[in-house]
Amino acid sequence: MVPSTMNALVVEVPEVPENAKPDLIKKEISSPMLEAHEVLVKVSMVAQNPTDVQAFDLNLFGNGAVLGCDFAGTVKRLGKNVSKVAEGDTIAGLLWGGEIKGLGAYSEYTKAHESICFRVPNSISLQEATTVPLASLTAWLALFSKDSLNIDRNESDRTVLIWGGSSSVGQYAIQIAAISGFKIITTCSPRSFDLVKSFGATHIFDYNDADVVKSIKDAAPNLRYVFDTIGKQTSSTTASQAIDENGGTLCTVRPDKSFTENVTKQIKVTSVLVWTAFNRVIQYKKASFPASEEDHKLGVEFNERLPGWIDEGKIKPNKPKVIPGGLDAVKKGFQEHRDGKISGYKLVFIMWLPSLSAALLGAFAWTANAAEFDDENIRSISPYLDSDMQSRWYDFGGDTIVRTDSYIRLTSDRPSQSGWMYSRVPLTATNWQVEVEFKISGKNQLYGDGFAMWITRQRAQQGTVFGGPDNFEGLGIFIDTYKNNRPGVVFPYVMAMYGDGKTSYDKSNDGKHTELAGCSARGIRHSSVPTKMRLTYFQDKQLKLELQYKVEDEWQTCFDLEDPPAVPNIAYVGFTAETGELSDNHDIISVSAKNLYTQPGSGGNTGGKSSGGKSKSRKGTGKVTGNNNKEGGSWTWFFTKIILFIIVAGGAYVGYTAYRAKAKSHRF
């Protein structure tokens, strides 16, 4: 059931003093009312756009405005004539946040037109999907709207200059032009040459080059179409100079055509405004845009075709940078834009809505020794996040993306990526078993580099060892998929390293001289069965790693060590991955763990459910260092955790009572 009121970030300007600056305030306001072809969406994520910051700083919409344009979430209610979308669908869409009082994306609920949104395909994450709607539709209209460049898609020889190809809109413009078979000329900084080339640009030039106009004219002497995705005085003026002397069209991303005063008169200057796709009269500053049935049809066509293009890899989303934290994060993101710090990515905010039940369940599961890593605890299984799109017990960073119904992707099959996830709560059991389902896949014959699991005193540290830290304290398990300098070793290779906080990973020899134990695992990449690893640790007694990748429910022993080195009593569980010139998808599907009270094979029971499955012994290479004389797990620690749970639950109840007292004005 959808409530009649919702949480939102509302623009407020104090009455005094007269020059007071606007602020964003957490408020409870009325939920949106739907028209016939609209759907109500429970917002999960919002992508920041420059227009959000500009509208706020200039106070364009006044008190009561809710900003935010790009969003993704779950459909909760349908308008009476909706036929293209169903309740429960995960969609991404856009609206002009602030234009209508109380309606925007920075809110608990918003609404979308059923034809100007798209179902999020499984091939991308929700974070990535959130970056798509506004920028991609802007690019589509700029190329094909009769009021913009109006390029005939049936022409046999079409060349377009996209000025600012690495910008958010520019990236989509290149990809759409490539789908249409255009010859694509673009400008960007040299560091983005490879990126825009991968999108389909055929000629790439440095916009800072003094001879850039001459170079473009040499590449396209009869250029007629230019799309300026930057919209500055220098960009519009310089880009227009590349147009053929007989004339052509410059389309600027500035709807009011600002900064085009120096464009010569023989060139037709047009603009693009994405909101014309909604087929209603639009007023933007001093410019008025009539309702456009043609732009609406273009918008409908684009959103119908978009999921297929994404699945086929023809449209790749902007790179997202995910920031949790609600209001504080939005203000921080706005400031990043003002400071000019955003480059090569798009900020995506996860909406934060407090949930006491998840916290209580997590406290119970952890302190009562269920010891399963969950979004209610430290376990990580689909959907990975709570209903508020937060993980209470894991942090994510780097290039990690969370596809809530499929995987946590540490790196995508792209060069130069690094991602991580770490538990927020440490693993404090003396004896434990951690089981991980993962997937390593990619489209290339050459691939790398692999990923690591960490049981370490440190957490959330990035570095050069499969994306993780070098001088760590604890245990690292490395799945190395690319062979470098290990003669006689079959790759992929799985190895363990014990870190004392001082010894570095022997990267030049793929860890040979720092290896604790290991085994070859040919076939673990692109396996036909679910790939898993199970790590069992008994203090002073055993460290055992088992793998499943050949036959489902049949475990292969990688190594089984007696008298292993001592893992820190308080250690965080983490996963990292890294790609260089070679790449792979490195996905974490699920993580579970349990405390153990009796060593396997001793005839006793464990403190959790049985893992099940057959196990085959397999010789692993290894060396053992270190010792520790502490006793194994005890029931005393178990009952201590029960007592801790009672304390945590009592504290949570007190906190919840205080929270409810302030809920009406401070929920978000």
SETORZA-627294 format. One record per residue (C-alpha): x negated, y negated, z; residue in one letter. Coordinates in steps of 0.5 Angstrom, whole numbers. Example, Ala and Ser with C-alpha at 12.3 -4.5 7.8 and 13.67 -1.06 7.14 Angstrom:
<nuvos>
(nuvo (-25,9,16),a) (nuvo (-27,2,14),s) 
</nuvos>
This chain:
<nuvos>
(nuvo (0,0,0),m) (nuvo (-3,-7,-2),v) (nuvo (-2,-12,4),p) (nuvo (1,-19,3),s) (nuvo (-5,-22,5),t) (nuvo (-12,-21,3),m) (nuvo (-19,-24,5),n) (nuvo (-23,-29,0),a) (nuvo (-28,-34,0),l) (nuvo (-25,-40,-1),v) (nuvo (-28,-47,-3),v) (nuvo (-27,-52,2),e) (nuvo (-29,-60,2),v) (nuvo (-29,-63,9),p) (nuvo (-25,-70,9),e) (nuvo (-30,-73,12),v) (nuvo (-35,-76,11),p) (nuvo (-33,-78,4),e) (nuvo (-39,-75,0),n) (nuvo (-39,-68,4),a) (nuvo (-41,-62,0),k) (nuvo (-36,-56,-1),p) (nuvo (-37,-50,3),d) (nuvo (-35,-43,2),l) (nuvo (-30,-41,8),i) (nuvo (-28,-34,10),k) (nuvo (-20,-34,10),k) (nuvo (-14,-30,9),e) (nuvo (-10,-32,4),i) (nuvo (-4,-29,0),s) (nuvo (-5,-23,-5),s) (nuvo (-4,-25,-12),p) (nuvo (2,-24,-16),m) (nuvo (3,-20,-22),l) (nuvo (5,-22,-29),e) (nuvo (8,-16,-34),a) (nuvo (1,-14,-37),h) (nuvo (-3,-15,-31),e) (nuvo (-6,-10,-26),v) (nuvo (-8,-11,-19),l) (nuvo (-15,-9,-17),v) (nuvo (-18,-8,-11),k) (nuvo (-25,-11,-12),v) (nuvo (-31,-7,-10),s) (nuvo (-37,-11,-14),m) (nuvo (-38,-18,-17),v) (nuvo (-43,-21,-21),a) (nuvo (-45,-28,-21),q) (nuvo (-45,-32,-27),n) (nuvo (-48,-39,-28),p) (nuvo (-41,-42,-28),t) (nuvo (-40,-40,-21),d) (nuvo (-45,-44,-18),v) (nuvo (-43,-50,-23),q) (nuvo (-36,-50,-21),a) (nuvo (-38,-50,-14),f) (nuvo (-43,-55,-14),d) (nuvo (-39,-60,-18),l) (nuvo (-33,-58,-14),n) (nuvo (-29,-57,-21),l) (nuvo (-23,-54,-18),f) (nuvo (-22,-57,-11),g) (nuvo (-20,-55,-4),n) (nuvo (-17,-48,-4),g) (nuvo (-21,-45,-10),a) (nuvo (-23,-38,-10),v) (nuvo (-29,-37,-15),l) (nuvo (-32,-31,-19),g) (nuvo (-31,-29,-26),c) (nuvo (-34,-22,-27),d) (nuvo (-31,-16,-22),f) (nuvo (-31,-8,-22),a) (nuvo (-26,-4,-18),g) (nuvo (-20,0,-17),t) (nuvo (-13,-1,-20),v) (nuvo (-8,-1,-14),k) (nuvo (-2,-4,-17),r) (nuvo (1,-5,-24),l) (nuvo (5,-10,-28),g) (nuvo (12,-8,-30),k) (nuvo (10,-7,-38),n) (nuvo (3,-5,-37),v) (nuvo (1,2,-41),s) (nuvo (-6,2,-42),k) (nuvo (-9,2,-35),v) (nuvo (-6,7,-29),a) (nuvo (-7,6,-22),e) (nuvo (-13,9,-19),g) (nuvo (-17,7,-25),d) (nuvo (-24,4,-24),t) (nuvo (-24,-2,-29),i) (nuvo (-29,-8,-30),a) (nuvo (-26,-14,-32),g) (nuvo (-26,-22,-32),l) (nuvo (-22,-28,-30),l) (nuvo (-23,-35,-29),w) (nuvo (-24,-36,-22),g) (nuvo (-22,-42,-19),g) (nuvo (-18,-44,-25),e) (nuvo (-11,-42,-21),i) (nuvo (-11,-44,-14),k) (nuvo (-13,-37,-10),g) (nuvo (-15,-33,-15),l) (nuvo (-22,-31,-17),g) (nuvo (-27,-25,-16),a) (nuvo (-30,-27,-9),y) (nuvo (-24,-24,-6),s) (nuvo (-21,-17,-3),e) (nuvo (-16,-17,-9),y) (nuvo (-16,-20,-16),t) (nuvo (-12,-19,-22),k) (nuvo (-14,-17,-29),a) (nuvo (-10,-17,-36),h) (nuvo (-9,-10,-38),e) (nuvo (-12,-11,-45),s) (nuvo (-18,-15,-43),i) (nuvo (-21,-10,-38),c) (nuvo (-24,-3,-39),f) (nuvo (-25,3,-36),r) (nuvo (-32,4,-33),v) (nuvo (-35,10,-37),p) (nuvo (-39,15,-33),n) (nuvo (-45,14,-36),s) (nuvo (-46,7,-32),i) (nuvo (-46,5,-25),s) (nuvo (-41,1,-22),l) (nuvo (-46,-5,-21),q) (nuvo (-48,-4,-29),e) (nuvo (-41,-5,-31),a) (nuvo (-40,-11,-27),t) (nuvo (-45,-15,-31),t) (nuvo (-41,-13,-37),v) (nuvo (-35,-17,-38),p) (nuvo (-36,-24,-39),l) (nuvo (-43,-24,-42),a) (nuvo (-41,-19,-47),s) (nuvo (-34,-22,-49),l) (nuvo (-37,-29,-50),t) (nuvo (-43,-26,-55),a) (nuvo (-37,-22,-59),w) (nuvo (-33,-28,-60),l) (nuvo (-39,-33,-61),a) (nuvo (-41,-28,-67),l) (nuvo (-34,-27,-70),f) (nuvo (-29,-32,-67),s) (nuvo (-26,-37,-73),k) (nuvo (-28,-43,-68),d) (nuvo (-35,-40,-67),s) (nuvo (-40,-37,-72),l) (nuvo (-34,-34,-76),n) (nuvo (-39,-29,-79),i) (nuvo (-35,-24,-84),d) (nuvo (-36,-17,-82),r) (nuvo (-35,-15,-89),n) (nuvo (-41,-19,-91),e) (nuvo (-47,-14,-94),s) (nuvo (-53,-19,-92),d) (nuvo (-52,-22,-86),r) (nuvo (-58,-25,-82),t) (nuvo (-57,-29,-75),v) (nuvo (-61,-32,-70),l) (nuvo (-60,-31,-63),i) (nuvo (-64,-37,-59),w) (nuvo (-65,-34,-52),g) (nuvo (-65,-26,-53),g) (nuvo (-67,-24,-46),s) (nuvo (-61,-28,-43),s) (nuvo (-55,-25,-41),s) (nuvo (-51,-27,-46),v) (nuvo (-57,-26,-51),g) (nuvo (-58,-19,-50),q) (nuvo (-51,-17,-51),y) (nuvo (-51,-21,-57),a) (nuvo (-57,-18,-60),i) (nuvo (-53,-11,-59),q) (nuvo (-47,-13,-62),i) (nuvo (-50,-16,-68),a) (nuvo (-54,-9,-69),a) (nuvo (-48,-5,-68),i) (nuvo (-45,-9,-74),s) (nuvo (-52,-8,-78),g) (nuvo (-54,-15,-78),f) (nuvo (-61,-17,-79),k) (nuvo (-63,-20,-72),i) (nuvo (-68,-26,-71),i) (nuvo (-69,-28,-64),t) (nuvo (-73,-32,-59),t) (nuvo (-75,-31,-52),c) (nuvo (-82,-31,-48),s) (nuvo (-87,-26,-50),p) (nuvo (-86,-21,-43),r) (nuvo (-79,-20,-46),s) (nuvo (-81,-18,-53),f) (nuvo (-80,-10,-52),d) (nuvo (-74,-11,-48),l) (nuvo (-70,-15,-54),v) (nuvo (-73,-10,-59),k) (nuvo (-70,-4,-56),s) (nuvo (-64,-8,-56),f) (nuvo (-64,-8,-64),g) (nuvo (-68,-15,-66),a) (nuvo (-72,-14,-72),t) (nuvo (-76,-21,-72),h) (nuvo (-78,-24,-65),i) (nuvo (-81,-30,-64),f) (nuvo (-84,-34,-57),d) (nuvo (-79,-40,-57),y) (nuvo (-85,-44,-54),n) (nuvo (-89,-43,-60),d) (nuvo (-90,-50,-63),a) (nuvo (-89,-46,-70),d) (nuvo (-83,-43,-68),v) (nuvo (-78,-46,-73),v) (nuvo (-83,-45,-79),k) (nuvo (-84,-38,-77),s) (nuvo (-76,-37,-77),i) (nuvo (-76,-40,-84),k) (nuvo (-81,-35,-86),d) (nuvo (-77,-29,-84),a) (nuvo (-70,-32,-86),a) (nuvo (-71,-38,-91),p) (nuvo (-63,-38,-92),n) (nuvo (-61,-38,-85),l) (nuvo (-54,-40,-84),r) (nuvo (-52,-37,-77),y) (nuvo (-55,-39,-71),v) (nuvo (-52,-38,-64),f) (nuvo (-56,-42,-58),d) (nuvo (-55,-38,-52),t) (nuvo (-58,-43,-47),i) (nuvo (-55,-49,-49),g) (nuvo (-60,-54,-47),k) (nuvo (-62,-60,-51),q) (nuvo (-69,-57,-53),t) (nuvo (-65,-50,-55),s) (nuvo (-60,-53,-59),s) (nuvo (-64,-58,-63),t) (nuvo (-70,-53,-64),t) (nuvo (-65,-48,-66),a) (nuvo (-61,-52,-71),s) (nuvo (-68,-54,-75),q) (nuvo (-68,-47,-77),a) (nuvo (-62,-47,-81),i) (nuvo (-62,-47,-89),d) (nuvo (-62,-55,-91),e) (nuvo (-56,-53,-95),n) (nuvo (-52,-52,-88),g) (nuvo (-50,-47,-84),g) (nuvo (-47,-47,-77),t) (nuvo (-50,-47,-70),l) (nuvo (-45,-44,-64),c) (nuvo (-47,-47,-57),t) (nuvo (-46,-43,-51),v) (nuvo (-43,-50,-48),r) (nuvo (-36,-50,-49),p) (nuvo (-36,-58,-49),d) (nuvo (-42,-58,-54),k) (nuvo (-46,-62,-50),s) (nuvo (-53,-63,-52),f) (nuvo (-52,-62,-59),t) (nuvo (-53,-70,-61),e) (nuvo (-59,-69,-64),n) (nuvo (-57,-63,-69),v) (nuvo (-57,-66,-76),t) (nuvo (-50,-68,-79),k) (nuvo (-50,-62,-85),q) (nuvo (-50,-57,-80),i) (nuvo (-43,-55,-77),k) (nuvo (-43,-55,-69),v) (nuvo (-38,-50,-66),t) (nuvo (-38,-47,-59),s) (nuvo (-35,-41,-55),v) (nuvo (-31,-40,-49),l) (nuvo (-29,-33,-47),v) (nuvo (-22,-35,-44),w) (nuvo (-19,-36,-51),t) (nuvo (-19,-29,-51),a) (nuvo (-13,-29,-46),f) (nuvo (-9,-33,-51),n) (nuvo (-7,-39,-47),r) (nuvo (-8,-46,-47),v) (nuvo (-15,-48,-44),i) (nuvo (-17,-54,-41),q) (nuvo (-25,-55,-40),y) (nuvo (-27,-61,-37),k) (nuvo (-25,-66,-43),k) (nuvo (-24,-61,-48),a) (nuvo (-18,-57,-50),s) (nuvo (-17,-51,-53),f) (nuvo (-11,-48,-56),p) (nuvo (-8,-41,-55),a) (nuvo (-11,-37,-60),s) (nuvo (-8,-30,-62),e) (nuvo (-14,-29,-66),e) (nuvo (-19,-29,-61),d) (nuvo (-14,-25,-56),h) (nuvo (-14,-20,-62),k) (nuvo (-21,-20,-62),l) (nuvo (-22,-19,-54),g) (nuvo (-17,-13,-54),v) (nuvo (-21,-10,-60),e) (nuvo (-28,-11,-56),f) (nuvo (-25,-8,-50),n) (nuvo (-22,-2,-53),e) (nuvo (-29,0,-57),r) (nuvo (-33,-2,-51),l) (nuvo (-33,4,-47),p) (nuvo (-35,8,-53),g) (nuvo (-41,4,-55),w) (nuvo (-43,4,-48),i) (nuvo (-43,12,-48),d) (nuvo (-47,12,-54),e) (nuvo (-52,8,-52),g) (nuvo (-51,2,-57),k) (nuvo (-49,-3,-51),i) (nuvo (-53,-3,-45),k) (nuvo (-51,-7,-39),p) (nuvo (-55,-13,-36),n) (nuvo (-60,-10,-31),k) (nuvo (-57,-11,-24),p) (nuvo (-60,-13,-17),k) (nuvo (-55,-11,-12),v) (nuvo (-54,-15,-6),i) (nuvo (-50,-13,0),p) (nuvo (-47,-18,5),g) (nuvo (-41,-21,3),g) (nuvo (-41,-29,4),l) (nuvo (-48,-30,7),d) (nuvo (-51,-26,0),a) (nuvo (-46,-30,-4),v) (nuvo (-49,-37,-1),k) (nuvo (-56,-34,-2),k) (nuvo (-55,-32,-9),g) (nuvo (-52,-39,-11),f) (nuvo (-59,-42,-8),q) (nuvo (-63,-37,-12),e) (nuvo (-60,-39,-19),h) (nuvo (-61,-47,-17),r) (nuvo (-68,-45,-15),d) (nuvo (-69,-42,-22),g) (nuvo (-71,-35,-19),k) (nuvo (-66,-31,-23),i) (nuvo (-70,-28,-29),s) (nuvo (-69,-21,-32),g) (nuvo (-63,-19,-28),y) (nuvo (-56,-21,-26),k) (nuvo (-54,-21,-19),l) (nuvo (-49,-17,-16),v) (nuvo (-45,-17,-10),f) (nuvo (-42,-12,-6),i) (nuvo (-36,-14,-2),m) (nuvo (-36,-13,6),w) (nuvo (-30,-11,9),l) (nuvo (-31,-8,17),p) (nuvo (-29,-1,18),s) (nuvo (-29,1,25),l) (nuvo (-27,8,23),s) (nuvo (-33,10,19),a) (nuvo (-38,7,25),a) (nuvo (-34,12,30),l) (nuvo (-34,18,26),l) (nuvo (-42,16,24),g) (nuvo (-43,16,31),a) (nuvo (-40,22,33),f) (nuvo (-43,26,27),a) (nuvo (-50,24,29),w) (nuvo (-50,24,37),t) (nuvo (-46,30,37),a) (nuvo (-51,34,33),n) (nuvo (-47,35,27),a) (nuvo (-53,32,23),a) (nuvo (-51,32,16),e) (nuvo (-53,26,12),f) (nuvo (-46,22,10),d) (nuvo (-44,15,9),d) (nuvo (-41,16,16),e) (nuvo (-47,18,18),n) (nuvo (-54,20,15),i) (nuvo (-51,25,10),r) (nuvo (-51,23,3),s) (nuvo (-45,26,-1),i) (nuvo (-41,23,-7),s) (nuvo (-38,18,-6),p) (nuvo (-44,16,-3),y) (nuvo (-41,9,0),l) (nuvo (-35,8,5),d) (nuvo (-28,5,2),s) (nuvo (-31,-2,3),d) (nuvo (-37,0,-2),m) (nuvo (-42,0,3),q) (nuvo (-47,5,6),s) (nuvo (-47,4,14),r) (nuvo (-53,9,14),w) (nuvo (-57,8,8),y) (nuvo (-61,3,5),d) (nuvo (-62,2,-3),f) (nuvo (-67,-2,-7),g) (nuvo (-71,-3,-13),g) (nuvo (-68,-1,-19),d) (nuvo (-63,4,-15),t) (nuvo (-56,5,-18),i) (nuvo (-50,8,-14),v) (nuvo (-45,11,-19),r) (nuvo (-40,13,-13),t) (nuvo (-37,19,-16),d) (nuvo (-43,22,-19),s) (nuvo (-50,20,-17),y) (nuvo (-55,16,-14),i) (nuvo (-60,14,-19),r) (nuvo (-67,12,-17),l) (nuvo (-70,11,-24),t) (nuvo (-66,11,-30),s) (nuvo (-70,14,-37),d) (nuvo (-73,7,-38),r) (nuvo (-80,5,-37),p) (nuvo (-83,1,-31),s) (nuvo (-78,3,-26),q) (nuvo (-78,4,-19),s) (nuvo (-72,5,-14),g) (nuvo (-71,8,-7),w) (nuvo (-66,10,-1),m) (nuvo (-68,11,6),y) (nuvo (-64,13,12),s) (nuvo (-62,7,17),r) (nuvo (-62,12,23),v) (nuvo (-68,16,24),p) (nuvo (-68,24,24),l) (nuvo (-70,25,32),t) (nuvo (-69,33,32),a) (nuvo (-75,37,34),t) (nuvo (-73,42,29),n) (nuvo (-69,41,23),w) (nuvo (-67,43,16),q) (nuvo (-66,38,10),v) (nuvo (-63,40,4),e) (nuvo (-63,36,-2),v) (nuvo (-59,37,-9),e) (nuvo (-62,33,-15),f) (nuvo (-63,32,-22),k) (nuvo (-69,30,-27),i) (nuvo (-67,29,-34),s) (nuvo (-68,25,-40),g) (nuvo (-68,25,-47),k) (nuvo (-76,25,-49),n) (nuvo (-81,30,-50),q) (nuvo (-86,26,-46),l) (nuvo (-83,24,-39),y) (nuvo (-85,22,-32),g) (nuvo (-87,21,-27),d) (nuvo (-83,25,-22),g) (nuvo (-80,23,-15),f) (nuvo (-82,24,-7),a) (nuvo (-78,26,-1),m) (nuvo (-81,22,5),w) (nuvo (-80,24,13),i) (nuvo (-84,19,16),t) (nuvo (-85,14,21),r) (nuvo (-84,8,16),q) (nuvo (-78,6,12),r) (nuvo (-76,2,6),a) (nuvo (-83,1,4),q) (nuvo (-85,1,-4),q) (nuvo (-92,3,-6),g) (nuvo (-96,7,-12),t) (nuvo (-94,14,-10),v) (nuvo (-88,16,-14),f) (nuvo (-85,9,-12),g) (nuvo (-87,10,-4),g) (nuvo (-92,8,0),p) (nuvo (-99,10,0),d) (nuvo (-102,10,7),n) (nuvo (-96,13,11),f) (nuvo (-95,17,17),e) (nuvo (-91,23,17),g) (nuvo (-89,28,11),l) (nuvo (-88,27,4),g) (nuvo (-86,32,-1),i) (nuvo (-88,30,-9),f) (nuvo (-84,33,-15),i) (nuvo (-90,31,-20),d) (nuvo (-87,32,-27),t) (nuvo (-93,29,-31),y) (nuvo (-99,33,-32),k) (nuvo (-106,29,-31),n) (nuvo (-112,32,-28),n) (nuvo (-110,38,-25),r) (nuvo (-114,44,-29),p) (nuvo (-110,51,-28),g) (nuvo (-104,48,-25),v) (nuvo (-97,49,-29),v) (nuvo (-93,42,-29),f) (nuvo (-88,40,-26),p) (nuvo (-91,41,-19),y) (nuvo (-89,41,-12),v) (nuvo (-93,39,-7),m) (nuvo (-93,37,0),a) (nuvo (-98,32,4),m) (nuvo (-99,30,11),y) (nuvo (-100,23,12),g) (nuvo (-104,20,18),d) (nuvo (-103,13,17),g) (nuvo (-110,12,14),k) (nuvo (-111,18,9),t) (nuvo (-109,16,2),s) (nuvo (-106,20,-4),y) (nuvo (-111,22,-9),d) (nuvo (-108,19,-15),k) (nuvo (-114,20,-19),s) (nuvo (-113,28,-18),n) (nuvo (-106,28,-18),d) (nuvo (-106,29,-10),g) (nuvo (-111,35,-11),k) (nuvo (-115,33,-5),h) (nuvo (-110,31,0),t) (nuvo (-105,37,-2),e) (nuvo (-102,41,4),l) (nuvo (-99,46,0),a) (nuvo (-95,47,-6),g) (nuvo (-93,51,-12),c) (nuvo (-91,50,-20),s) (nuvo (-84,49,-22),a) (nuvo (-83,50,-29),r) (nuvo (-76,49,-31),g) (nuvo (-74,45,-25),i) (nuvo (-73,39,-30),r) (nuvo (-67,40,-35),h) (nuvo (-65,46,-31),s) (nuvo (-58,50,-33),s) (nuvo (-56,51,-25),v) (nuvo (-56,45,-20),p) (nuvo (-63,44,-17),t) (nuvo (-64,44,-10),k) (nuvo (-70,44,-5),m) (nuvo (-69,46,2),r) (nuvo (-75,44,7),l) (nuvo (-75,47,14),t) (nuvo (-79,45,20),y) (nuvo (-80,48,27),f) (nuvo (-85,44,31),q) (nuvo (-92,48,32),d) (nuvo (-89,54,28),k) (nuvo (-87,53,21),q) (nuvo (-86,48,15),l) (nuvo (-82,52,9),k) (nuvo (-80,49,3),l) (nuvo (-75,53,-2),e) (nuvo (-73,51,-9),l) (nuvo (-67,53,-13),q) (nuvo (-67,52,-20),y) (nuvo (-67,58,-24),k) (nuvo (-61,62,-21),v) (nuvo (-56,59,-17),e) (nuvo (-55,61,-10),d) (nuvo (-62,64,-11),e) (nuvo (-68,61,-7),w) (nuvo (-75,61,-9),q) (nuvo (-80,60,-3),t) (nuvo (-85,55,-5),c) (nuvo (-89,55,1),f) (nuvo (-89,57,8),d) (nuvo (-94,55,13),l) (nuvo (-95,57,20),e) (nuvo (-98,52,25),d) (nuvo (-96,46,21),p) (nuvo (-98,39,23),p) (nuvo (-93,35,27),a) (nuvo (-88,31,24),v) (nuvo (-87,24,28),p) (nuvo (-81,25,33),n) (nuvo (-77,19,30),i) (nuvo (-78,19,23),a) (nuvo (-73,17,17),y) (nuvo (-71,21,11),v) (nuvo (-72,17,4),g) (nuvo (-73,18,-3),f) (nuvo (-77,14,-8),t) (nuvo (-78,15,-16),a) (nuvo (-82,11,-21),e) (nuvo (-83,11,-28),t) (nuvo (-89,8,-32),g) (nuvo (-89,8,-40),e) (nuvo (-86,15,-39),l) (nuvo (-79,16,-36),s) (nuvo (-74,20,-33),d) (nuvo (-67,20,-30),n) (nuvo (-68,21,-22),h) (nuvo (-62,23,-19),d) (nuvo (-60,25,-12),i) (nuvo (-54,28,-12),i) (nuvo (-53,30,-5),s) (nuvo (-57,30,2),v) (nuvo (-55,34,8),s) (nuvo (-59,36,14),a) (nuvo (-58,40,21),k) (nuvo (-61,41,27),n) (nuvo (-64,48,29),l) (nuvo (-64,51,36),y) (nuvo (-67,58,34),t) (nuvo (-73,59,28),q) (nuvo (-70,63,22),p) (nuvo (-71,70,23),g) (nuvo (-71,71,30),s) (nuvo (-64,73,31),g) (nuvo (-61,67,34),g) (nuvo (-56,62,31),n) (nuvo (-57,55,29),t) (nuvo (-54,49,31),g) (nuvo (-51,48,24),g) (nuvo (-47,52,19),k) (nuvo (-51,57,15),s) (nuvo (-54,55,8),s) (nuvo (-53,61,5),g) (nuvo (-56,64,-1),g) (nuvo (-61,69,-3),k) (nuvo (-68,68,-2),s) (nuvo (-74,70,-6),k) (nuvo (-81,70,-3),s) (nuvo (-86,66,-7),r) (nuvo (-93,65,-6),k) (nuvo (-95,57,-5),g) (nuvo (-102,54,-4),t) (nuvo (-103,51,2),g) (nuvo (-108,48,8),k) (nuvo (-106,47,15),v) (nuvo (-109,41,19),t) (nuvo (-106,38,26),g) (nuvo (-103,41,32),n) (nuvo (-98,39,37),n) (nuvo (-96,43,44),n) (nuvo (-89,40,45),k) (nuvo (-84,45,46),e) (nuvo (-79,46,41),g) (nuvo (-72,44,41),g) (nuvo (-68,44,47),s) (nuvo (-60,44,49),w) (nuvo (-62,38,54),t) (nuvo (-63,34,48),w) (nuvo (-56,36,45),f) (nuvo (-53,34,51),f) (nuvo (-56,28,52),t) (nuvo (-54,26,45),k) (nuvo (-47,28,47),i) (nuvo (-47,23,53),i) (nuvo (-50,17,48),l) (nuvo (-44,19,44),f) (nuvo (-39,17,49),i) (nuvo (-43,10,51),i) (nuvo (-43,9,43),v) (nuvo (-36,10,43),a) (nuvo (-34,6,49),g) (nuvo (-39,0,46),g) (nuvo (-35,1,39),a) (nuvo (-28,0,42),y) (nuvo (-30,-6,46),v) (nuvo (-33,-9,40),g) (nuvo (-27,-7,36),y) (nuvo (-23,-11,41),t) (nuvo (-27,-17,40),a) (nuvo (-27,-16,32),y) (nuvo (-19,-16,32),r) (nuvo (-18,-22,36),a) (nuvo (-22,-26,30),k) (nuvo (-19,-22,24),a) (nuvo (-15,-27,22),k) (nuvo (-20,-32,20),s) (nuvo (-26,-28,20),h) (nuvo (-25,-22,16),r) (nuvo (-29,-20,10),f) 
</nuvos>
